[in-house]
Amino acid sequence: MVKPYIRRGGIPGQETYYLNIPRDIAKALNITKNDEFILSVDTKDGEITLCYRRVKK
């Protein structure tokens, strides 16, 4: 289970939500802080699916 990390954003009155990837998963997938991802969001039957795709450089 991954819980969002919430911080106040740069814009006054707005919050920014982050999803932290567990360290063991990041290591297994060789994810680094320099990687870039594209997010797609789908909703179906009240469920939200977030799909992050790593951008090849």
N, CA, C and O atoms as a Tripos MOL2 file, in Angstrom:
@<TRIPOS>MOLECULE
protein
  228   227    57     0     0
PROTEIN
NO_CHARGES

@<TRIPOS>ATOM
      1 N           0.8470   -1.1690    0.0000 N.3       1 MET1
      2 CA          0.0000    0.0000    0.0000 C.3       1 MET1
      3 C           0.8960    1.2370    0.0000 C.2       1 MET1
      4 O           1.8620    1.3210    0.7590 O.2       1 MET1
      5 N           0.5600    2.1880   -0.8600 N.am      2 VAL2
      6 CA          1.3000    3.4390   -0.9470 C.3       2 VAL2
      7 C           0.3530    4.5720   -0.5880 C.2       2 VAL2
      8 O          -0.7260    4.6910   -1.1690 O.2       2 VAL2
      9 N           0.7480    5.3950    0.3600 N.am      3 LYS3
     10 CA         -0.0760    6.5250    0.7680 C.3       3 LYS3
     11 C           0.5260    7.8060    0.2050 C.2       3 LYS3
     12 O           1.7480    7.9380    0.1350 O.2       3 LYS3
     13 N          -0.3300    8.7620   -0.2020 N.am      4 PRO4
     14 CA          0.2060   10.0120   -0.7370 C.3       4 PRO4
     15 C           0.8520   10.8610    0.3500 C.2       4 PRO4
     16 O           0.4510   10.8390    1.5130 O.2       4 PRO4
     17 N           1.8660   11.6060   -0.0720 N.am      5 TYR5
     18 CA          2.5570   12.5650    0.7840 C.3       5 TYR5
     19 C           2.0810   13.9320    0.3200 C.2       5 TYR5
     20 O           2.2090   14.2550   -0.8610 O.2       5 TYR5
     21 N           1.5360   14.7400    1.2160 N.am      6 ILE6
     22 CA          0.9080   16.0010    0.8430 C.3       6 ILE6
     23 C           1.7120   17.1700    1.4130 C.2       6 ILE6
     24 O           2.0490   17.1960    2.5970 O.2       6 ILE6
     25 N           2.0140   18.1460    0.5290 N.am      7 ARG7
     26 CA          2.7190   19.3570    0.9510 C.3       7 ARG7
     27 C           2.0220   20.5640    0.3580 C.2       7 ARG7
     28 O           1.3290   20.4620   -0.6540 O.2       7 ARG7
     29 N           2.2080   21.6790    0.9810 N.am      8 ARG8
     30 CA          1.6890   22.9340    0.4300 C.3       8 ARG8
     31 C           2.4870   23.2520   -0.8290 C.2       8 ARG8
     32 O           3.7140   23.1550   -0.8380 O.2       8 ARG8
     33 N           1.7870   23.6290   -1.8840 N.am      9 GLY9
     34 CA          2.4380   23.9190   -3.1520 C.3       9 GLY9
     35 C           3.0060   25.3280   -3.2100 C.2       9 GLY9
     36 O           2.8850   26.1030   -2.2620 O.2       9 GLY9
     37 N           3.6270   25.6450   -4.3390 N.am     10 GLY10
     38 CA          4.1950   26.9680   -4.5380 C.3      10 GLY10
     39 C           3.1160   28.0250   -4.7180 C.2      10 GLY10
     40 O           3.3500   29.2080   -4.4740 O.2      10 GLY10
     41 N           1.9370   27.5960   -5.1440 N.am     11 ILE11
     42 CA          0.8250   28.5240   -5.3420 C.3      11 ILE11
     43 C           0.0560   28.6020   -4.0250 C.2      11 ILE11
     44 O          -0.3710   27.5750   -3.4990 O.2      11 ILE11
     45 N          -0.1230   29.8030   -3.4910 N.am     12 PRO12
     46 CA         -0.8330   29.9360   -2.2030 C.3      12 PRO12
     47 C          -2.2050   29.2690   -2.2210 C.2      12 PRO12
     48 O          -2.9770   29.4310   -3.1660 O.2      12 PRO12
     49 N          -2.4930   28.5210   -1.1680 N.am     13 GLY13
     50 CA         -3.7810   27.8650   -1.0170 C.3      13 GLY13
     51 C          -3.9060   26.5210   -1.7070 C.2      13 GLY13
     52 O          -4.9420   25.8680   -1.5870 O.2      13 GLY13
     53 N          -2.8760   26.0850   -2.4300 N.am     14 GLN14
     54 CA         -2.9300   24.7970   -3.1070 C.3      14 GLN14
     55 C          -1.9940   23.7950   -2.4400 C.2      14 GLN14
     56 O          -0.9740   24.1640   -1.8570 O.2      14 GLN14
     57 N          -2.3600   22.5340   -2.5380 N.am     15 GLU15
     58 CA         -1.5330   21.4580   -2.0070 C.3      15 GLU15
     59 C          -1.0040   20.6240   -3.1560 C.2      15 GLU15
     60 O          -1.6580   20.5080   -4.1930 O.2      15 GLU15
     61 N           0.1680   20.0460   -2.9850 N.am     16 THR16
     62 CA          0.7500   19.1490   -3.9710 C.3      16 THR16
     63 C           0.7900   17.7610   -3.3590 C.2      16 THR16
     64 O           1.2110   17.5930   -2.2150 O.2      16 THR16
     65 N           0.3500   16.7590   -4.1260 N.am     17 TYR17
     66 CA          0.3200   15.3790   -3.6620 C.3      17 TYR17
     67 C           1.4240   14.5960   -4.3400 C.2      17 TYR17
     68 O           1.5980   14.6920   -5.5550 O.2      17 TYR17
     69 N           2.1770   13.8170   -3.5660 N.am     18 TYR18
     70 CA          3.2540   12.9920   -4.0830 C.3      18 TYR18
     71 C           2.9830   11.5420   -3.7250 C.2      18 TYR18
     72 O           2.4400   11.2600   -2.6570 O.2      18 TYR18
     73 N           3.3530   10.6220   -4.5990 N.am     19 LEU19
     74 CA          3.3150    9.2060   -4.2750 C.3      19 LEU19
     75 C           4.7530    8.7410   -4.1260 C.2      19 LEU19
     76 O           5.5450    8.8170   -5.0650 O.2      19 LEU19
     77 N           5.0760    8.2660   -2.9500 N.am     20 ASN20
     78 CA          6.4220    7.7580   -2.7060 C.3      20 ASN20
     79 C           6.4940    6.2980   -3.1170 C.2      20 ASN20
     80 O           5.6450    5.4890   -2.7420 O.2      20 ASN20
     81 N           7.5180    5.9710   -3.8930 N.am     21 ILE21
     82 CA          7.7340    4.5920   -4.3200 C.3      21 ILE21
     83 C           8.5840    3.9070   -3.2580 C.2      21 ILE21
     84 O           9.6430    4.4210   -2.8970 O.2      21 ILE21
     85 N           8.1460    2.7600   -2.7500 N.am     22 PRO22
     86 CA          8.9680    2.0510   -1.7640 C.3      22 PRO22
     87 C          10.3770    1.7740   -2.3220 C.2      22 PRO22
     88 O          10.5390    1.4360   -3.4950 O.2      22 PRO22
     89 N          11.3720    1.9220   -1.4660 N.am     23 ARG23
     90 CA         12.7790    1.8070   -1.8650 C.3      23 ARG23
     91 C          13.0960    0.4880   -2.5690 C.2      23 ARG23
     92 O          13.8110    0.4770   -3.5710 O.2      23 ARG23
     93 N          12.5700   -0.6190   -2.0530 N.am     24 ASP24
     94 CA         12.8840   -1.9150   -2.6650 C.3      24 ASP24
     95 C          12.3150   -2.0280   -4.0790 C.2      24 ASP24
     96 O          12.9210   -2.6690   -4.9380 O.2      24 ASP24
     97 N          11.1560   -1.4120   -4.3270 N.am     25 ILE25
     98 CA         10.5790   -1.4220   -5.6780 C.3      25 ILE25
     99 C          11.3990   -0.5200   -6.6020 C.2      25 ILE25
    100 O          11.6750   -0.8920   -7.7430 O.2      25 ILE25
    101 N          11.7860    0.6570   -6.1220 N.am     26 ALA26
    102 CA         12.6050    1.5650   -6.9310 C.3      26 ALA26
    103 C          13.9300    0.9110   -7.3130 C.2      26 ALA26
    104 O          14.3870    1.0390   -8.4490 O.2      26 ALA26
    105 N          14.5380    0.2160   -6.3660 N.am     27 LYS27
    106 CA         15.8060   -0.4690   -6.6650 C.3      27 LYS27
    107 C          15.6020   -1.6110   -7.6540 C.2      27 LYS27
    108 O          16.4020   -1.7850   -8.5730 O.2      27 LYS27
    109 N          14.5380   -2.3900   -7.4740 N.am     28 ALA28
    110 CA         14.2760   -3.5250   -8.3660 C.3      28 ALA28
    111 C          14.0180   -3.0610   -9.7940 C.2      28 ALA28
    112 O          14.3810   -3.7540  -10.7450 O.2      28 ALA28
    113 N          13.3870   -1.8830   -9.9550 N.am     29 LEU29
    114 CA         13.0800   -1.3570  -11.2820 C.3      29 LEU29
    115 C          14.1440   -0.3710  -11.7790 C.2      29 LEU29
    116 O          14.0110    0.2150  -12.8530 O.2      29 LEU29
    117 N          15.1950   -0.2020  -10.9830 N.am     30 ASN30
    118 CA         16.2980    0.7050  -11.3310 C.3      30 ASN30
    119 C          15.7910    2.1240  -11.5960 C.2      30 ASN30
    120 O          16.1840    2.7560  -12.5770 O.2      30 ASN30
    121 N          14.9250    2.6150  -10.7240 N.am     31 ILE31
    122 CA         14.3900    3.9660  -10.8380 C.3      31 ILE31
    123 C          15.3240    4.9080  -10.0870 C.2      31 ILE31
    124 O          15.6740    4.6640   -8.9330 O.2      31 ILE31
    125 N          15.7240    5.9950  -10.7630 N.am     32 THR32
    126 CA         16.6010    6.9880  -10.1380 C.3      32 THR32
    127 C          15.9060    8.3450  -10.1330 C.2      32 THR32
    128 O          14.8770    8.5280  -10.7840 O.2      32 THR32
    129 N          16.4690    9.2820   -9.4040 N.am     33 LYS33
    130 CA         15.8690   10.6190   -9.3200 C.3      33 LYS33
    131 C          15.9560   11.3700  -10.6440 C.2      33 LYS33
    132 O          15.2680   12.3750  -10.8230 O.2      33 LYS33
    133 N          16.7860   10.9050  -11.5720 N.am     34 ASN34
    134 CA         16.9240   11.5620  -12.8670 C.3      34 ASN34
    135 C          15.9390   11.0380  -13.9110 C.2      34 ASN34
    136 O          15.8550   11.5950  -15.0050 O.2      34 ASN34
    137 N          15.1960    9.9820  -13.5970 N.am     35 ASP35
    138 CA         14.2300    9.4280  -14.5360 C.3      35 ASP35
    139 C          13.0440   10.3720  -14.7010 C.2      35 ASP35
    140 O          12.6900   11.1170  -13.7870 O.2      35 ASP35
    141 N          12.4380   10.3260  -15.8870 N.am     36 GLU36
    142 CA         11.2410   11.1110  -16.1610 C.3      36 GLU36
    143 C          10.1020   10.1560  -16.4940 C.2      36 GLU36
    144 O          10.3080    9.1200  -17.1260 O.2      36 GLU36
    145 N           8.8900   10.5210  -16.0560 N.am     37 PHE37
    146 CA          7.7230    9.6750  -16.2530 C.3      37 PHE37
    147 C           6.5690   10.4780  -16.8220 C.2      37 PHE37
    148 O           6.4500   11.6800  -16.5830 O.2      37 PHE37
    149 N           5.7240    9.7980  -17.5770 N.am     38 ILE38
    150 CA          4.4740   10.3740  -18.0760 C.3      38 ILE38
    151 C           3.3510    9.6880  -17.3080 C.2      38 ILE38
    152 O           3.3260    8.4630  -17.1830 O.2      38 ILE38
    153 N           2.4240   10.4920  -16.7940 N.am     39 LEU39
    154 CA          1.3130    9.9630  -15.9990 C.3      39 LEU39
    155 C           0.0430    9.9220  -16.8320 C.2      39 LEU39
    156 O          -0.3030   10.8980  -17.4970 O.2      39 LEU39
    157 N          -0.6510    8.7910  -16.7950 N.am     40 SER40
    158 CA         -1.9940    8.7070  -17.3640 C.3      40 SER40
    159 C          -2.9340    8.2530  -16.2430 C.2      40 SER40
    160 O          -2.5660    7.4360  -15.3990 O.2      40 SER40
    161 N          -4.1380    8.7950  -16.2530 N.am     41 VAL41
    162 CA         -5.1110    8.5240  -15.1980 C.3      41 VAL41
    163 C          -6.3800    7.9690  -15.8320 C.2      41 VAL41
    164 O          -6.8720    8.4960  -16.8300 O.2      41 VAL41
    165 N          -6.9030    6.8980  -15.2390 N.am     42 ASP42
    166 CA         -8.1370    6.2880  -15.7260 C.3      42 ASP42
    167 C          -9.0590    6.0600  -14.5340 C.2      42 ASP42
    168 O          -8.6060    5.6590  -13.4620 O.2      42 ASP42
    169 N         -10.3320    6.3110  -14.7170 N.am     43 THR43
    170 CA        -11.3100    6.0220  -13.6700 C.3      43 THR43
    171 C         -12.3450    5.0580  -14.2290 C.2      43 THR43
    172 O         -12.8230    5.2150  -15.3530 O.2      43 THR43
    173 N         -12.6830    4.0540  -13.4200 N.am     44 LYS44
    174 CA        -13.6710    3.0600  -13.8300 C.3      44 LYS44
    175 C         -14.3070    2.4740  -12.5740 C.2      44 LYS44
    176 O         -13.6080    2.0340  -11.6610 O.2      44 LYS44
    177 N         -15.6200    2.4720  -12.5380 N.am     45 ASP45
    178 CA        -16.3750    1.9270  -11.4040 C.3      45 ASP45
    179 C         -15.9310    2.5100  -10.0670 C.2      45 ASP45
    180 O         -15.8690    1.7980   -9.0650 O.2      45 ASP45
    181 N         -15.6240    3.8060  -10.0530 N.am     46 GLY46
    182 CA        -15.2270    4.4660   -8.8160 C.3      46 GLY46
    183 C         -13.7850    4.2330   -8.4060 C.2      46 GLY46
    184 O         -13.3530    4.7380   -7.3700 O.2      46 GLY46
    185 N         -13.0270    3.4780   -9.1980 N.am     47 GLU47
    186 CA        -11.6220    3.2120   -8.9080 C.3      47 GLU47
    187 C         -10.7420    4.1170   -9.7670 C.2      47 GLU47
    188 O         -11.0950    4.4240  -10.9060 O.2      47 GLU47
    189 N          -9.6170    4.5390   -9.2390 N.am     48 ILE48
    190 CA         -8.6630    5.3640   -9.9740 C.3      48 ILE48
    191 C          -7.4270    4.5240  -10.2610 C.2      48 ILE48
    192 O          -6.8780    3.8800   -9.3660 O.2      48 ILE48
    193 N          -6.9930    4.5380  -11.5200 N.am     49 THR49
    194 CA         -5.7680    3.8440  -11.9010 C.3      49 THR49
    195 C          -4.7630    4.8760  -12.3940 C.2      49 THR49
    196 O          -5.0380    5.6230  -13.3340 O.2      49 THR49
    197 N          -3.5920    4.9130  -11.7500 N.am     50 LEU50
    198 CA         -2.5100    5.7910  -12.1720 C.3      50 LEU50
    199 C          -1.4660    4.9340  -12.8700 C.2      50 LEU50
    200 O          -1.0240    3.9210  -12.3270 O.2      50 LEU50
    201 N          -1.0770    5.3350  -14.0600 N.am     51 CYS51
    202 CA         -0.0710    4.5830  -14.8060 C.3      51 CYS51
    203 C           1.0780    5.5170  -15.1410 C.2      51 CYS51
    204 O           0.9110    6.4830  -15.8860 O.2      51 CYS51
    205 N           2.2480    5.2210  -14.5850 N.am     52 TYR52
    206 CA          3.4470    6.0060  -14.8550 C.3      52 TYR52
    207 C           4.3010    5.2490  -15.8580 C.2      52 TYR52
    208 O           4.6210    4.0790  -15.6440 O.2      52 TYR52
    209 N           4.6690    5.9000  -16.9450 N.am     53 ARG53
    210 CA          5.5350    5.2900  -17.9540 C.3      53 ARG53
    211 C           6.8390    6.0520  -17.9900 C.2      53 ARG53
    212 O           6.8610    7.2770  -18.1070 O.2      53 ARG53
    213 N           7.9300    5.3050  -17.8870 N.am     54 ARG54
    214 CA          9.2480    5.9290  -17.9080 C.3      54 ARG54
    215 C           9.5580    6.3970  -19.3230 C.2      54 ARG54
    216 O           9.3500    5.6610  -20.2880 O.2      54 ARG54
    217 N          10.0600    7.6340  -19.4440 N.am     55 VAL55
    218 CA         10.4230    8.1910  -20.7380 C.3      55 VAL55
    219 C          11.8570    7.7890  -21.0450 C.2      55 VAL55
    220 O          12.7670    8.0140  -20.2480 O.2      55 VAL55
    221 N          12.0420    7.1820  -22.2300 N.am     56 LYS56
    222 CA         13.3990    6.8170  -22.6450 C.3      56 LYS56
    223 C          14.1140    8.0550  -23.1250 C.2      56 LYS56
    224 O          13.5580    8.8570  -23.8760 O.2      56 LYS56
    225 N          15.3350    8.2070  -22.6930 N.am     57 LYS57
    226 CA         16.1370    9.3910  -23.0810 C.3      57 LYS57
    227 C          17.0070    9.0650  -24.2650 C.2      57 LYS57
    228 O          17.7510    9.9240  -24.7390 O.2      57 LYS57
@<TRIPOS>BOND
     1     1     2 1
     2     2     3 1
     3     3     4 2
     4     3     5 am
     5     5     6 1
     6     6     7 1
     7     7     8 2
     8     7     9 am
     9     9    10 1
    10    10    11 1
    11    11    12 2
    12    11    13 am
    13    13    14 1
    14    14    15 1
    15    15    16 2
    16    15    17 am
    17    17    18 1
    18    18    19 1
    19    19    20 2
    20    19    21 am
    21    21    22 1
    22    22    23 1
    23    23    24 2
    24    23    25 am
    25    25    26 1
    26    26    27 1
    27    27    28 2
    28    27    29 am
    29    29    30 1
    30    30    31 1
    31    31    32 2
    32    31    33 am
    33    33    34 1
    34    34    35 1
    35    35    36 2
    36    35    37 am
    37    37    38 1
    38    38    39 1
    39    39    40 2
    40    39    41 am
    41    41    42 1
    42    42    43 1
    43    43    44 2
    44    43    45 am
    45    45    46 1
    46    46    47 1
    47    47    48 2
    48    47    49 am
    49    49    50 1
    50    50    51 1
    51    51    52 2
    52    51    53 am
    53    53    54 1
    54    54    55 1
    55    55    56 2
    56    55    57 am
    57    57    58 1
    58    58    59 1
    59    59    60 2
    60    59    61 am
    61    61    62 1
    62    62    63 1
    63    63    64 2
    64    63    65 am
    65    65    66 1
    66    66    67 1
    67    67    68 2
    68    67    69 am
    69    69    70 1
    70    70    71 1
    71    71    72 2
    72    71    73 am
    73    73    74 1
    74    74    75 1
    75    75    76 2
    76    75    77 am
    77    77    78 1
    78    78    79 1
    79    79    80 2
    80    79    81 am
    81    81    82 1
    82    82    83 1
    83    83    84 2
    84    83    85 am
    85    85    86 1
    86    86    87 1
    87    87    88 2
    88    87    89 am
    89    89    90 1
    90    90    91 1
    91    91    92 2
    92    91    93 am
    93    93    94 1
    94    94    95 1
    95    95    96 2
    96    95    97 am
    97    97    98 1
    98    98    99 1
    99    99   100 2
   100    99   101 am
   101   101   102 1
   102   102   103 1
   103   103   104 2
   104   103   105 am
   105   105   106 1
   106   106   107 1
   107   107   108 2
   108   107   109 am
   109   109   110 1
   110   110   111 1
   111   111   112 2
   112   111   113 am
   113   113   114 1
   114   114   115 1
   115   115   116 2
   116   115   117 am
   117   117   118 1
   118   118   119 1
   119   119   120 2
   120   119   121 am
   121   121   122 1
   122   122   123 1
   123   123   124 2
   124   123   125 am
   125   125   126 1
   126   126   127 1
   127   127   128 2
   128   127   129 am
   129   129   130 1
   130   130   131 1
   131   131   132 2
   132   131   133 am
   133   133   134 1
   134   134   135 1
   135   135   136 2
   136   135   137 am
   137   137   138 1
   138   138   139 1
   139   139   140 2
   140   139   141 am
   141   141   142 1
   142   142   143 1
   143   143   144 2
   144   143   145 am
   145   145   146 1
   146   146   147 1
   147   147   148 2
   148   147   149 am
   149   149   150 1
   150   150   151 1
   151   151   152 2
   152   151   153 am
   153   153   154 1
   154   154   155 1
   155   155   156 2
   156   155   157 am
   157   157   158 1
   158   158   159 1
   159   159   160 2
   160   159   161 am
   161   161   162 1
   162   162   163 1
   163   163   164 2
   164   163   165 am
   165   165   166 1
   166   166   167 1
   167   167   168 2
   168   167   169 am
   169   169   170 1
   170   170   171 1
   171   171   172 2
   172   171   173 am
   173   173   174 1
   174   174   175 1
   175   175   176 2
   176   175   177 am
   177   177   178 1
   178   178   179 1
   179   179   180 2
   180   179   181 am
   181   181   182 1
   182   182   183 1
   183   183   184 2
   184   183   185 am
   185   185   186 1
   186   186   187 1
   187   187   188 2
   188   187   189 am
   189   189   190 1
   190   190   191 1
   191   191   192 2
   192   191   193 am
   193   193   194 1
   194   194   195 1
   195   195   196 2
   196   195   197 am
   197   197   198 1
   198   198   199 1
   199   199   200 2
   200   199   201 am
   201   201   202 1
   202   202   203 1
   203   203   204 2
   204   203   205 am
   205   205   206 1
   206   206   207 1
   207   207   208 2
   208   207   209 am
   209   209   210 1
   210   210   211 1
   211   211   212 2
   212   211   213 am
   213   213   214 1
   214   214   215 1
   215   215   216 2
   216   215   217 am
   217   217   218 1
   218   218   219 1
   219   219   220 2
   220   219   221 am
   221   221   222 1
   222   222   223 1
   223   223   224 2
   224   223   225 am
   225   225   226 1
   226   226   227 1
   227   227   228 2
@<TRIPOS>SUBSTRUCTURE
     1 MET1         2 RESIDUE 1 A MET
     2 VAL2         6 RESIDUE 1 A VAL
     3 LYS3        10 RESIDUE 1 A LYS
     4 PRO4        14 RESIDUE 1 A PRO
     5 TYR5        18 RESIDUE 1 A TYR
     6 ILE6        22 RESIDUE 1 A ILE
     7 ARG7        26 RESIDUE 1 A ARG
     8 ARG8        30 RESIDUE 1 A ARG
     9 GLY9        34 RESIDUE 1 A GLY
    10 GLY10       38 RESIDUE 1 A GLY
    11 ILE11       42 RESIDUE 1 A ILE
    12 PRO12       46 RESIDUE 1 A PRO
    13 GLY13       50 RESIDUE 1 A GLY
    14 GLN14       54 RESIDUE 1 A GLN
    15 GLU15       58 RESIDUE 1 A GLU
    16 THR16       62 RESIDUE 1 A THR
    17 TYR17       66 RESIDUE 1 A TYR
    18 TYR18       70 RESIDUE 1 A TYR
    19 LEU19       74 RESIDUE 1 A LEU
    20 ASN20       78 RESIDUE 1 A ASN
    21 ILE21       82 RESIDUE 1 A ILE
    22 PRO22       86 RESIDUE 1 A PRO
    23 ARG23       90 RESIDUE 1 A ARG
    24 ASP24       94 RESIDUE 1 A ASP
    25 ILE25       98 RESIDUE 1 A ILE
    26 ALA26      102 RESIDUE 1 A ALA
    27 LYS27      106 RESIDUE 1 A LYS
    28 ALA28      110 RESIDUE 1 A ALA
    29 LEU29      114 RESIDUE 1 A LEU
    30 ASN30      118 RESIDUE 1 A ASN
    31 ILE31      122 RESIDUE 1 A ILE
    32 THR32      126 RESIDUE 1 A THR
    33 LYS33      130 RESIDUE 1 A LYS
    34 ASN34      134 RESIDUE 1 A ASN
    35 ASP35      138 RESIDUE 1 A ASP
    36 GLU36      142 RESIDUE 1 A GLU
    37 PHE37      146 RESIDUE 1 A PHE
    38 ILE38      150 RESIDUE 1 A ILE
    39 LEU39      154 RESIDUE 1 A LEU
    40 SER40      158 RESIDUE 1 A SER
    41 VAL41      162 RESIDUE 1 A VAL
    42 ASP42      166 RESIDUE 1 A ASP
    43 THR43      170 RESIDUE 1 A THR
    44 LYS44      174 RESIDUE 1 A LYS
    45 ASP45      178 RESIDUE 1 A ASP
    46 GLY46      182 RESIDUE 1 A GLY
    47 GLU47      186 RESIDUE 1 A GLU
    48 ILE48      190 RESIDUE 1 A ILE
    49 THR49      194 RESIDUE 1 A THR
    50 LEU50      198 RESIDUE 1 A LEU
    51 CYS51      202 RESIDUE 1 A CYS
    52 TYR52      206 RESIDUE 1 A TYR
    53 ARG53      210 RESIDUE 1 A ARG
    54 ARG54      214 RESIDUE 1 A ARG
    55 VAL55      218 RESIDUE 1 A VAL
    56 LYS56      222 RESIDUE 1 A LYS
    57 LYS57      226 RESIDUE 1 A LYS
